[in-house]
């Protein structure tokens, strides 16, 4: 069954074509920065405490955005929508964050960013199965090219770092949770605003992480102000802002087409690590990054529409 999307509540005209692309760009840069921030904090906060701190800040910011004048109107979710919202909160906000934080204790940020790129493949397959989206030839070729770019980056990074199998497994589990949650979220965007979806799911995730509240308090008191600032950054930007812009883009784009753009996260992460952490990437990583970009461009290519010329005439 194909899911049709509607204009967001409270709007009468569709957004300009550039706005979803701008939302994607903001999402990718902020999500890429999260891998760097998590690695910076890995020695100071446990996976559960870091997840709880990030989600509490994110929920607070999203609540303020929801209360501002002119914010999208909140809609009472149906029972099915509540099930989806809770599932997104548990999968994408609680489990994903805990698994990724734990994984980055055992693998570096760049490798984690590459492993997460299993998720676009999960999204593309599930979107074809459950959302009625076509798995086109261009999408398949683009996925293959982009994934080869990620593999090339991983090969280059592997010459410098050692990836622990348990860490790899944790990050891959986070990637699968992300892929499933993205599919669960798509139908919600036809009736609920992206802000409402992200606020509700983020709050559910924060509640699920409350068992680590004691650790969060102790580790926050023992941390430097710069460490706490990074936790706040994770909650405000990669969580509150980036998930909202992702939801906005998901409302106006196919789930599979949007997911494949996340192949750009590893090269962005490498650049940010280079600029912020003085980590010089191997030359082969730049080639892999270029392949990621080419793959995304191929995957977003639309199939040529059949000609509407009358029988017996050839379209020119």
PASEBA-1860 file (N, C-alpha, C; in nm, 3 decimals):
! residues 316
1> XXXXXXXX> 0.085/-0.119/0.000/0.000/0.000/0.000/0.088/0.124/0.000 ~ 0.067/0.216/-0.089/0.148/0.337/-0.099/0.095/0.443/-0.004 ~ 0.185/0.502/0.073/0.147/0.607/0.167/0.151/0.740/0.097 ~ 0.038/0.812/0.096/0.034/0.945/0.037/0.056/1.048/0.147 ~ 0.130/1.149/0.117/0.156/1.253/0.215/0.072/1.376/0.185 ~ 0.043/1.453/0.291/-0.034/1.575/0.277/0.052/1.692/0.323 ~ 0.004/1.811/0.298/0.075/1.928/0.347/0.070/1.929/0.498 ~ 0.173/1.982/0.566/0.173/1.987/0.712/0.052/2.064/0.764
9> XXXXXXXX> 0.009/2.025/0.885/-0.106/2.091/0.945/-0.079/2.240/0.959 ~ -0.176/2.321/0.922/-0.163/2.464/0.938/-0.104/2.534/0.818 ~ -0.074/2.459/0.707/-0.021/2.521/0.587/-0.113/2.491/0.471 ~ -0.118/2.581/0.377/-0.208/2.564/0.264/-0.133/2.544/0.134 ~ -0.003/2.575/0.133/0.074/2.558/0.011/0.197/2.474/0.040 ~ 0.241/2.391/-0.057/0.357/2.306/-0.035/0.483/2.390/-0.027 ~ 0.587/2.342/0.043/0.710/2.417/0.056/0.783/2.422/-0.077 ~ 0.868/2.521/-0.093/0.949/2.529/-0.213/1.039/2.408/-0.222
17> XXXXXXXX> 1.072/2.369/-0.344/1.147/2.245/-0.366/1.281/2.247/-0.294 ~ 1.338/2.365/-0.272/1.470/2.373/-0.211/1.466/2.345/-0.061 ~ 1.351/2.364/0.004/1.345/2.350/0.149/1.373/2.207/0.196 ~ 1.314/2.102/0.135/1.350/1.968/0.179/1.498/1.937/0.160 ~ 1.558/1.986/0.052/1.701/1.963/0.029/1.785/2.036/0.134 ~ 1.741/2.157/0.171/1.811/2.230/0.276/1.799/2.156/0.409 ~ 1.681/2.100/0.435/1.661/2.022/0.558/1.752/1.901/0.560 ~ 1.768/1.834/0.446/1.858/1.719/0.436/2.002/1.762/0.467
25> XXXXXXXX> 2.045/1.873/0.409/2.182/1.921/0.430/2.209/1.948/0.578 ~ 2.115/2.016/0.644/2.130/2.044/0.787/2.139/1.914/0.866 ~ 2.051/1.819/0.834/2.049/1.691/0.904/2.182/1.618/0.891 ~ 2.234/1.611/0.769/2.357/1.534/0.746/2.476/1.594/0.820 ~ 2.489/1.725/0.816/2.603/1.790/0.883/2.594/1.770/1.034 ~ 2.474/1.787/1.090/2.459/1.774/1.235/2.474/1.629/1.280 ~ 2.419/1.534/1.204/2.438/1.394/1.240/2.584/1.353/1.230 ~ 2.655/1.404/1.129/2.797/1.373/1.116/2.874/1.427/1.236
33> XXXXXXXX> 2.837/1.547/1.283/2.907/1.605/1.397/2.884/1.524/1.524 ~ 2.771/1.451/1.530/2.741/1.373/1.650/2.845/1.264/1.673 ~ 2.894/1.202/1.565/2.994/1.096/1.581/3.120/1.151/1.645 ~ 3.158/1.273/1.608/3.276/1.336/1.666/3.251/1.370/1.813 ~ 3.133/1.425/1.844/3.100/1.462/1.982/3.095/1.340/2.073 ~ 3.036/1.231/2.025/3.025/1.109/2.106/3.164/1.056/2.139 ~ 3.252/1.056/2.041/3.388/1.006/2.067/3.459/1.095/2.168 ~ 3.435/1.224/2.161/3.497/1.317/2.255/3.453/1.286/2.399
41> XXXXXXXX> 3.329/1.239/2.416/3.272/1.218/2.548/3.282/1.074/2.597 ~ 3.340/0.986/2.516/3.331/0.844/2.544/3.397/0.805/2.676 ~ 3.498/0.878/2.719/3.568/0.845/2.844/3.502/0.908/2.966 ~ 3.411/1.000/2.947/3.354/1.075/3.059/3.210/1.035/3.092 ~ 3.136/0.981/2.995/2.998/0.943/3.018/2.974/0.800/2.969 ~ 2.900/0.723/3.047/2.862/0.588/3.005/2.760/0.597/2.893 ~ 2.744/0.490/2.814/2.648/0.495/2.703/2.507/0.533/2.745 ~ 2.458/0.477/2.856/2.323/0.508/2.900/2.310/0.650/2.952
49> XXXXXXXX> 2.409/0.696/3.029/2.403/0.832/3.084/2.411/0.936/2.973 ~ 2.499/0.913/2.876/2.511/1.007/2.765/2.381/1.012/2.685 ~ 2.320/0.897/2.663/2.192/0.893/2.590/2.085/0.971/2.665 ~ 2.076/0.950/2.797/1.975/1.019/2.877/1.999/1.170/2.876 ~ 2.123/1.213/2.894/2.152/1.356/2.893/2.117/1.420/2.761 ~ 2.155/1.353/2.654/2.125/1.404/2.519/1.976/1.415/2.497 ~ 1.900/1.313/2.537/1.757/1.312/2.511/1.681/1.409/2.601 ~ 1.728/1.428/2.726/1.664/1.525/2.813/1.679/1.667/2.757
57> XXXXXXXX> 1.799/1.699/2.712/1.820/1.830/2.651/1.736/1.844/2.524 ~ 1.736/1.739/2.442/1.657/1.742/2.319/1.509/1.762/2.346 ~ 1.456/1.690/2.445/1.313/1.704/2.479/1.281/1.845/2.527 ~ 1.371/1.903/2.607/1.348/2.038/2.658/1.345/2.140/2.544 ~ 1.439/2.129/2.452/1.444/2.221/2.339/1.322/2.205/2.249 ~ 1.284/2.080/2.223/1.168/2.054/2.138/1.039/2.104/2.202 ~ 1.029/2.094/2.334/0.912/2.145/2.405/0.901/2.296/2.389 ~ 1.015/2.366/2.401/1.015/2.511/2.381/0.973/2.547/2.238
65> XXXXXXXX> 1.021/2.469/2.142/0.983/2.495/2.003/0.833/2.471/1.982 ~ 0.780/2.369/2.049/0.638/2.339/2.033/0.549/2.445/2.099 ~ 0.601/2.514/2.199/0.522/2.614/2.271/0.534/2.754/2.211 ~ 0.624/2.771/2.116/0.644/2.905/2.060/0.523/2.946/1.976 ~ 0.497/3.075/1.963/0.387/3.122/1.876/0.411/3.079/1.731 ~ 0.306/3.031/1.667/0.317/2.989/1.528/0.368/2.848/1.510 ~ 0.389/2.774/1.620/0.435/2.635/1.609/0.326/2.549/1.547 ~ 0.362/2.439/1.479/0.261/2.351/1.420/0.163/2.301/1.526
73> XXXXXXXX> 0.039/2.290/1.488/-0.065/2.246/1.580/-0.045/2.099/1.616 ~ -0.055/2.068/1.745/-0.045/1.930/1.791/-0.177/1.857/1.764 ~ -0.168/1.737/1.713/-0.284/1.655/1.679/-0.291/1.537/1.774 ~ -0.410/1.504/1.821/-0.423/1.388/1.909/-0.394/1.260/1.830 ~ -0.290/1.185/1.864/-0.258/1.063/1.789/-0.363/0.955/1.809 ~ -0.385/0.876/1.706/-0.471/0.759/1.719/-0.394/0.649/1.793 ~ -0.463/0.540/1.824/-0.397/0.430/1.895/-0.281/0.374/1.812 ~ -0.303/0.357/1.683/-0.197/0.304/1.596/-0.079/0.402/1.590
81> XXXXXXXX> -0.111/0.531/1.584/-0.004/0.631/1.580/0.075/0.632/1.710 ~ 0.008/0.611/1.823/0.080/0.603/1.950/0.176/0.485/1.951 ~ 0.132/0.373/1.897/0.220/0.255/1.890/0.344/0.287/1.808 ~ 0.323/0.355/1.695/0.437/0.392/1.610/0.530/0.491/1.681 ~ 0.473/0.588/1.749/0.553/0.688/1.819/0.638/0.624/1.929 ~ 0.577/0.533/2.005/0.651/0.464/2.110/0.761/0.377/2.050 ~ 0.729/0.309/1.940/0.830/0.225/1.875/0.948/0.308/1.827 ~ 0.921/0.425/1.768/1.029/0.513/1.723/1.113/0.558/1.842
89> XXXXXXXX> 1.047/0.596/1.952/1.119/0.640/2.070/1.210/0.533/2.126 ~ 1.161/0.410/2.131/1.241/0.301/2.186/1.353/0.259/2.092 ~ 1.322/0.252/1.961/1.421/0.204/1.865/1.526/0.309/1.830 ~ 1.477/0.428/1.788/1.566/0.527/1.728/1.629/0.619/1.832 ~ 1.555/0.648/1.940/1.607/0.743/2.037/1.674/0.675/2.156 ~ 1.618/0.566/2.204/1.679/0.497/2.319/1.782/0.394/2.273 ~ 1.736/0.288/2.205/1.827/0.180/2.169/1.939/0.226/2.075 ~ 1.906/0.303/1.973/2.006/0.350/1.877/2.117/0.426/1.949
97> XXXXXXXX> 2.079/0.520/2.035/2.180/0.602/2.103/2.266/0.519/2.197 ~ 2.204/0.431/2.275/2.281/0.349/2.368/2.376/0.257/2.292 ~ 2.326/0.190/2.188/2.411/0.099/2.111/2.525/0.173/2.042 ~ 2.495/0.291/1.984/2.598/0.367/1.917/2.703/0.418/2.016 ~ 2.657/0.470/2.130/2.752/0.517/2.231/2.842/0.405/2.281 ~ 2.782/0.288/2.302/2.861/0.173/2.347/2.957/0.127/2.238 ~ 2.910/0.129/2.114/2.994/0.087/2.003/3.114/0.178/1.984 ~ 3.093/0.309/2.004/3.203/0.403/1.984/3.306/0.399/2.097
105> XXXXXXXX> 3.280/0.321/2.200/3.383/0.295/2.301/3.483/0.193/2.249 ~ 3.444/0.120/2.144/3.527/0.012/2.092/3.574/0.034/1.949 ~ 3.508/0.124/1.876/3.551/0.159/1.740/3.556/0.310/1.729 ~ 3.637/0.361/1.637/3.650/0.505/1.622/3.527/0.564/1.555 ~ 3.514/0.697/1.563/3.395/0.766/1.512/3.378/0.746/1.362 ~ 3.488/0.754/1.287/3.479/0.739/1.142/3.427/0.602/1.103 ~ 3.479/0.497/1.169/3.432/0.361/1.140/3.286/0.346/1.177 ~ 3.245/0.404/1.291/3.105/0.398/1.331/3.015/0.464/1.228
113> XXXXXXXX> 3.058/0.580/1.177/2.978/0.650/1.076/2.963/0.567/0.950 ~ 3.067/0.490/0.917/3.059/0.405/0.797/2.966/0.285/0.820 ~ 2.978/0.223/0.938/2.895/0.106/0.967/2.747/0.140/0.970 ~ 2.714/0.261/1.014/2.574/0.304/1.020/2.513/0.305/0.880 ~ 2.597/0.308/0.777/2.545/0.316/0.641/2.483/0.186/0.591 ~ 2.472/0.086/0.678/2.388/-0.029/0.647/2.241/0.014/0.646 ~ 2.209/0.117/0.724/2.068/0.159/0.740/2.000/0.201/0.610 ~ 2.066/0.275/0.516/1.995/0.308/0.393/1.950/0.186/0.313
121> XXXXXXXX> 2.029/0.079/0.319/1.990/-0.044/0.250/1.867/-0.104/0.318 ~ 1.867/-0.104/0.452/1.751/-0.154/0.526/1.627/-0.072/0.491 ~ 1.642/0.059/0.486/1.529/0.147/0.455/1.478/0.122/0.313 ~ 1.569/0.111/0.217/1.528/0.092/0.077/1.449/-0.038/0.060 ~ 1.497/-0.145/0.123/1.429/-0.274/0.111/1.293/-0.270/0.180 ~ 1.289/-0.217/0.303/1.162/-0.212/0.377/1.063/-0.116/0.312 ~ 1.113/-0.006/0.254/1.023/0.088/0.187/0.956/0.024/0.067 ~ 1.030/-0.060/-0.005/0.971/-0.132/-0.119/0.868/-0.234/-0.071
129> XXXXXXXX> 0.892/-0.296/0.045/0.803/-0.400/0.095/0.677/-0.344/0.160 ~ 0.691/-0.233/0.236/0.579/-0.188/0.320/0.522/-0.051/0.281 ~ 0.598/0.031/0.208/0.549/0.164/0.172/0.513/0.175/0.024 ~ 0.530/0.069/-0.051/0.495/0.073/-0.193/0.591/0.153/-0.277 ~ 0.710/0.183/-0.226/0.807/0.259/-0.304/0.880/0.166/-0.400 ~ 0.905/0.215/-0.521/0.972/0.134/-0.623/1.120/0.124/-0.593 ~ 1.171/0.001/-0.600/1.316/-0.019/-0.589/1.371/-0.015/-0.732 ~ 1.402/0.106/-0.778/1.440/0.126/-0.917/1.583/0.081/-0.943
137> XXXXXXXX> 1.615/0.067/-1.071/1.751/0.032/-1.111/1.849/0.139/-1.064 ~ 1.810/0.267/-1.081/1.899/0.376/-1.041/1.924/0.373/-0.891 ~ 1.821/0.341/-0.812/1.838/0.332/-0.668/1.934/0.219/-0.633 ~ 1.918/0.104/-0.698/2.006/-0.008/-0.672/2.150/0.022/-0.708 ~ 2.170/0.083/-0.825/2.306/0.118/-0.868/2.366/0.222/-0.774 ~ 2.286/0.321/-0.736/2.335/0.425/-0.646/2.374/0.369/-0.511 ~ 2.291/0.277/-0.457/2.325/0.213/-0.330/2.457/0.138/-0.340 ~ 2.475/0.066/-0.451/2.597/-0.013/-0.469/2.720/0.077/-0.477
145> XXXXXXXX> 2.709/0.186/-0.555/2.823/0.278/-0.570/2.855/0.346/-0.438 ~ 2.751/0.396/-0.369/2.773/0.465/-0.243/2.831/0.370/-0.138 ~ 2.779/0.246/-0.134/2.830/0.151/-0.036/2.974/0.112/-0.067 ~ 3.009/0.108/-0.195/3.149/0.081/-0.230/3.238/0.195/-0.182 ~ 3.185/0.318/-0.187/3.262/0.431/-0.133/3.283/0.419/0.016 ~ 3.177/0.379/0.088/3.189/0.359/0.232/3.290/0.248/0.262 ~ 3.285/0.140/0.183/3.378/0.029/0.202/3.522/0.074/0.179 ~ 3.540/0.161/0.081/3.674/0.212/0.052/3.726/0.297/0.168
153> XXXXXXXX> 3.638/0.380/0.223/3.676/0.459/0.340/3.710/0.366/0.457 ~ 3.629/0.263/0.477/3.654/0.168/0.585/3.787/0.096/0.566 ~ 3.819/0.061/0.442/3.946/-0.005/0.413/4.063/0.086/0.446 ~ 4.048/0.214/0.409/4.155/0.310/0.437/4.171/0.331/0.587 ~ 4.058/0.341/0.657/4.063/0.361/0.802/4.116/0.237/0.871 ~ 4.084/0.120/0.817/4.129/-0.004/0.877/4.279/-0.021/0.878 ~ 4.348/0.051/0.791/4.493/0.046/0.789/4.552/0.121/0.907 ~ 4.471/0.206/0.973/4.520/0.287/1.084/4.459/0.248/1.218
161> XXXXXXXX> 4.339/0.189/1.216/4.272/0.157/1.342/4.226/0.012/1.342 ~ 4.195/-0.037/1.463/4.145/-0.173/1.479/4.001/-0.166/1.530 ~ 3.911/-0.229/1.459/3.770/-0.228/1.497/3.737/-0.353/1.577 ~ 3.692/-0.338/1.700/3.654/-0.449/1.785/3.525/-0.512/1.733 ~ 3.518/-0.646/1.722/3.397/-0.711/1.668/3.272/-0.678/1.747 ~ 3.284/-0.667/1.880/3.166/-0.633/1.960/3.120/-0.492/1.928 ~ 3.215/-0.400/1.915/3.180/-0.263/1.879/3.114/-0.256/1.743 ~ 3.166/-0.332/1.648/3.106/-0.337/1.515/2.963/-0.389/1.523
169> XXXXXXXX> 2.942/-0.494/1.603/2.807/-0.550/1.617/2.710/-0.452/1.679 ~ 2.756/-0.375/1.778/2.669/-0.276/1.842/2.628/-0.166/1.745 ~ 2.724/-0.118/1.666/2.692/-0.013/1.570/2.600/-0.065/1.461 ~ 2.622/-0.188/1.415/2.533/-0.246/1.314/2.392/-0.264/1.369 ~ 2.380/-0.302/1.497/2.248/-0.314/1.558/2.179/-0.177/1.562 ~ 2.256/-0.072/1.591/2.201/0.063/1.589/2.154/0.100/1.449 ~ 2.229/0.059/1.347/2.193/0.090/1.208/2.061/0.024/1.170 ~ 2.041/-0.101/1.211/1.916/-0.172/1.180/1.799/-0.105/1.252
177> XXXXXXXX> 1.819/-0.066/1.378/1.714/0.003/1.453/1.675/0.133/1.384 ~ 1.774/0.207/1.336/1.749/0.332/1.263/1.668/0.304/1.137 ~ 1.706/0.202/1.060/1.635/0.172/0.936/1.490/0.134/0.959 ~ 1.465/0.051/1.059/1.328/0.010/1.089/1.246/0.130/1.138 ~ 1.304/0.213/1.224/1.232/0.328/1.278/1.196/0.428/1.170 ~ 1.283/0.446/1.071/1.254/0.539/0.963/1.131/0.495/0.885 ~ 1.115/0.365/0.866/0.998/0.313/0.795/0.873/0.328/0.881 ~ 0.886/0.303/1.011/0.772/0.320/1.101/0.728/0.465/1.105
185> XXXXXXXX> 0.823/0.558/1.092/0.790/0.701/1.102/0.719/0.755/0.979 ~ 0.750/0.705/0.862/0.701/0.763/0.738/0.548/0.782/0.735 ~ 0.466/0.682/0.770/0.321/0.704/0.764/0.271/0.812/0.859 ~ 0.344/0.836/0.967/0.301/0.939/1.062/0.307/1.079/1.002 ~ 0.395/1.097/0.904/0.419/1.231/0.850/0.304/1.281/0.764 ~ 0.208/1.193/0.734/0.093/1.237/0.654/-0.007/1.317/0.738 ~ 0.002/1.305/0.874/-0.098/1.371/0.958/-0.036/1.451/1.072 ~ 0.077/1.406/1.123/0.142/1.474/1.234/0.259/1.556/1.184
193> XXXXXXXX> 0.287/1.667/1.250/0.402/1.748/1.214/0.530/1.678/1.257 ~ 0.640/1.710/1.189/0.768/1.648/1.226/0.806/1.686/1.369 ~ 0.772/1.808/1.411/0.803/1.850/1.547/0.730/1.764/1.650 ~ 0.603/1.736/1.625/0.527/1.654/1.719/0.583/1.512/1.725 ~ 0.617/1.456/1.610/0.670/1.319/1.606/0.802/1.311/1.682 ~ 0.892/1.405/1.654/1.024/1.401/1.718/1.014/1.429/1.867 ~ 0.931/1.527/1.907/0.915/1.558/2.049/0.862/1.437/2.125 ~ 0.759/1.373/2.072/0.701/1.258/2.141/0.799/1.142/2.149
201> XXXXXXXX> 0.864/1.111/2.037/0.957/0.998/2.034/1.079/1.026/2.123 ~ 1.129/1.149/2.120/1.244/1.185/2.203/1.210/1.172/2.351 ~ 1.089/1.212/2.390/1.046/1.201/2.529/1.033/1.055/2.570 ~ 0.978/0.973/2.482/0.969/0.829/2.509/1.109/0.770/2.529 ~ 1.203/0.809/2.442/1.340/0.761/2.455/1.403/0.804/2.586 ~ 1.378/0.929/2.628/1.434/0.979/2.754/1.379/0.899/2.872 ~ 1.249/0.872/2.870/1.188/0.794/2.978/1.250/0.654/2.983 ~ 1.275/0.594/2.867/1.335/0.461/2.862/1.476/0.460/2.918
209> XXXXXXXX> 1.545/0.575/2.914/1.683/0.584/2.962/1.694/0.629/3.106 ~ 1.580/0.650/3.175/1.583/0.699/3.313/1.660/0.609/3.410 ~ 1.671/0.477/3.387/1.753/0.396/3.478/1.897/0.445/3.492 ~ 1.945/0.525/3.398/2.083/0.575/3.405/2.087/0.717/3.463 ~ 1.979/0.763/3.527/1.975/0.898/3.581/2.082/0.920/3.688 ~ 2.102/0.822/3.776/2.204/0.835/3.880/2.344/0.851/3.821 ~ 2.374/0.769/3.721/2.505/0.779/3.654/2.521/0.915/3.588 ~ 2.416/0.965/3.526/2.423/1.095/3.459/2.456/1.205/3.559
217> XXXXXXXX> 2.392/1.204/3.674/2.418/1.308/3.775/2.562/1.299/3.823 ~ 2.607/1.179/3.859/2.744/1.163/3.910/2.848/1.203/3.805 ~ 2.829/1.160/3.682/2.928/1.186/3.579/2.926/1.332/3.535 ~ 2.809/1.396/3.542/2.801/1.538/3.509/2.877/1.621/3.613 ~ 2.859/1.588/3.742/2.927/1.661/3.848/3.079/1.643/3.840 ~ 3.122/1.528/3.789/3.266/1.500/3.781/3.329/1.549/3.651 ~ 3.248/1.601/3.560/3.298/1.639/3.427/3.337/1.786/3.423 ~ 3.419/1.818/3.323/3.455/1.956/3.296/3.337/2.028/3.228
225> XXXXXXXX> 3.329/2.160/3.242/3.222/2.234/3.174/3.219/2.210/3.023 ~ 3.337/2.192/2.962/3.340/2.167/2.817/3.274/2.034/2.782 ~ 3.288/1.933/2.871/3.223/1.805/2.846/3.070/1.819/2.853 ~ 3.023/1.891/2.953/2.879/1.914/2.967/2.827/1.992/2.846 ~ 2.907/2.085/2.798/2.866/2.164/2.680/2.848/2.074/2.559 ~ 2.933/1.971/2.545/2.919/1.878/2.433/2.790/1.796/2.446 ~ 2.754/1.759/2.569/2.628/1.686/2.589/2.511/1.775/2.548 ~ 2.515/1.901/2.589/2.410/1.995/2.550/2.406/2.011/2.399
233> XXXXXXXX> 2.524/2.018/2.337/2.528/2.029/2.191/2.459/1.910/2.126 ~ 2.488/1.789/2.175/2.424/1.669/2.119/2.272/1.675/2.131 ~ 2.224/1.728/2.243/2.079/1.735/2.262/2.013/1.840/2.176 ~ 2.080/1.955/2.158/2.020/2.066/2.083/2.028/2.044/1.933 ~ 2.147/2.012/1.884/2.168/2.013/1.739/2.147/1.876/1.672 ~ 2.229/1.773/1.699/2.205/1.645/1.631/2.073/1.578/1.670 ~ 2.014/1.616/1.786/1.888/1.554/1.828/1.769/1.643/1.794 ~ 1.751/1.754/1.866/1.631/1.836/1.849/1.620/1.893/1.708
241> XXXXXXXX> 1.726/1.954/1.660/1.719/2.020/1.528/1.727/1.919/1.415 ~ 1.826/1.830/1.420/1.849/1.739/1.306/1.734/1.641/1.286 ~ 1.677/1.588/1.395/1.567/1.494/1.378/1.442/1.566/1.327 ~ 1.425/1.692/1.364/1.311/1.769/1.313/1.327/1.798/1.165 ~ 1.448/1.838/1.122/1.470/1.863/0.981/1.460/1.734/0.900 ~ 1.503/1.622/0.959/1.489/1.493/0.891/1.341/1.459/0.872 ~ 1.261/1.482/0.977/1.118/1.454/0.966/1.052/1.541/0.860 ~ 1.092/1.669/0.853/1.039/1.758/0.749/1.074/1.705/0.611
249> XXXXXXXX> 1.199/1.663/0.592/1.240/1.610/0.462/1.166/1.481/0.430 ~ 1.146/1.397/0.532/1.077/1.270/0.511/0.933/1.292/0.466 ~ 0.871/1.400/0.511/0.734/1.431/0.469/0.727/1.456/0.319 ~ 0.833/1.512/0.261/0.828/1.556/0.122/0.915/1.473/0.028 ~ 0.978/1.366/0.078/1.063/1.283/-0.006/1.031/1.137/0.018 ~ 1.066/1.052/-0.079/1.053/0.908/-0.058/1.152/0.865/0.049 ~ 1.111/0.769/0.133/1.197/0.722/0.242/1.329/0.667/0.190 ~ 1.324/0.591/0.080/1.446/0.532/0.026/1.539/0.637/-0.031
257> XXXXXXXX> 1.484/0.738/-0.100/1.567/0.845/-0.158/1.632/0.928/-0.049 ~ 1.558/0.953/0.059/1.613/1.030/0.170/1.721/0.950/0.242 ~ 1.695/0.822/0.264/1.791/0.740/0.339/1.925/0.731/0.268 ~ 1.922/0.724/0.135/2.048/0.707/0.063/2.137/0.830/0.075 ~ 2.078/0.947/0.105/2.161/1.066/0.122/2.251/1.055/0.244 ~ 2.217/0.967/0.340/2.301/0.954/0.459/2.435/0.889/0.428 ~ 2.453/0.838/0.306/2.585/0.790/0.267/2.686/0.905/0.265 ~ 2.636/1.029/0.267/2.726/1.144/0.271/2.778/1.172/0.412
265> XXXXXXXX> 2.722/1.106/0.513/2.765/1.130/0.650/2.912/1.092/0.674 ~ 2.959/0.973/0.629/3.101/0.940/0.655/3.200/1.042/0.600 ~ 3.189/1.086/0.473/3.286/1.187/0.430/3.275/1.318/0.507 ~ 3.152/1.356/0.546/3.137/1.477/0.627/3.202/1.458/0.764 ~ 3.184/1.339/0.823/3.246/1.309/0.952/3.397/1.317/0.943 ~ 3.453/1.265/0.834/3.598/1.269/0.815/3.647/1.413/0.810 ~ 3.576/1.498/0.736/3.615/1.638/0.725/3.607/1.708/0.861 ~ 3.497/1.681/0.935/3.482/1.743/1.067/3.589/1.694/1.164
273> XXXXXXXX> 3.621/1.565/1.158/3.728/1.512/1.241/3.862/1.574/1.208 ~ 3.880/1.600/1.080/4.003/1.666/1.033/4.011/1.808/1.088 ~ 3.898/1.881/1.081/3.897/2.022/1.123/3.897/2.038/1.275 ~ 3.820/1.952/1.344/3.799/1.971/1.488/3.896/1.890/1.575 ~ 3.940/1.774/1.523/4.025/1.687/1.605/4.165/1.669/1.547 ~ 4.194/1.743/1.440/4.327/1.735/1.376/4.361/1.593/1.330 ~ 4.261/1.519/1.290/4.284/1.385/1.236/4.290/1.394/1.083 ~ 4.406/1.365/1.029/4.424/1.373/0.884/4.382/1.239/0.823
281> XXXXXXXX> 4.278/1.238/0.741/4.232/1.112/0.683/4.327/1.061/0.576 ~ 4.332/0.928/0.554/4.415/0.875/0.446/4.361/0.920/0.311 ~ 4.451/0.926/0.213/4.412/0.977/0.080/4.299/0.895/0.020 ~ 4.300/0.763/0.046/4.197/0.676/-0.011/4.058/0.713/0.040 ~ 4.052/0.774/0.158/3.922/0.813/0.213/3.856/0.920/0.128 ~ 3.935/1.006/0.067/3.877/1.110/-0.019/3.815/1.048/-0.145 ~ 3.880/0.943/-0.197/3.824/0.873/-0.313/3.692/0.808/-0.273 ~ 3.689/0.745/-0.155/3.565/0.685/-0.107/3.456/0.788/-0.087
289> XXXXXXXX> 3.492/0.905/-0.036/3.394/1.012/-0.019/3.335/1.057/-0.151 ~ 3.421/1.065/-0.254/3.372/1.103/-0.387/3.274/0.999/-0.440 ~ 3.304/0.871/-0.417/3.212/0.765/-0.461/3.078/0.774/-0.388 ~ 3.082/0.810/-0.260/2.956/0.827/-0.185/2.870/0.935/-0.250 ~ 2.933/1.045/-0.286/2.859/1.155/-0.348/2.800/1.112/-0.482 ~ 2.881/1.044/-0.563/2.834/0.996/-0.693/2.719/0.898/-0.676 ~ 2.731/0.809/-0.578/2.625/0.711/-0.553/2.494/0.776/-0.515 ~ 2.501/0.880/-0.431/2.379/0.951/-0.391/2.316/1.019/-0.512
297> XXXXXXXX> 2.397/1.079/-0.597/2.344/1.145/-0.717/2.276/1.045/-0.810 ~ 2.337/0.928/-0.824/2.278/0.823/-0.910/2.146/0.775/-0.849 ~ 2.146/0.749/-0.718/2.027/0.695/-0.653/1.909/0.791/-0.660 ~ 1.938/0.921/-0.663/1.831/1.020/-0.668/1.784/1.049/-0.810 ~ 1.845/0.982/-0.909/1.803/1.001/-1.047/1.667/0.936/-1.067 ~ 1.575/1.008/-1.125/1.440/0.955/-1.146/1.433/0.878/-1.278 ~ 1.361/0.765/-1.278/1.347/0.691/-1.403/1.274/0.772/-1.509 ~ 1.313/0.753/-1.633/1.250/0.827/-1.742/1.106/0.784/-1.759
305> XXXXXXXX> 1.017/0.882/-1.766/0.875/0.850/-1.782/0.846/0.799/-1.922 ~ 0.754/0.705/-1.933/0.721/0.655/-2.067/0.660/0.764/-2.153 ~ 0.683/0.754/-2.280/0.633/0.856/-2.374/0.482/0.852/-2.381 ~ 0.422/0.971/-2.392/0.277/0.981/-2.403/0.233/1.008/-2.547 ~ 0.326/0.993/-2.643/0.293/1.018/-2.784/0.191/0.917/-2.833 ~ 0.103/0.957/-2.925/0.002/0.866/-2.978/0.070/0.746/-3.047 ~ 0.001/0.630/-3.054/0.054/0.514/-3.121/0.096/0.548/-3.265 ~ 0.208/0.492/-3.302/0.254/0.515/-3.441/0.343/0.634/-3.452
313> XXXX> 0.352/0.718/-3.349/0.439/0.835/-3.351/0.552/0.817/-3.251 ~ 0.669/0.862/-3.281/0.783/0.850/-3.194/0.808/0.985/-3.129 ~ 0.825/0.982/-2.995/0.853/1.106/-2.924/0.989/1.156/-2.959 ~ 1.002/1.287/-2.968/1.131/1.345/-3.002/1.183/1.427/-2.886
END
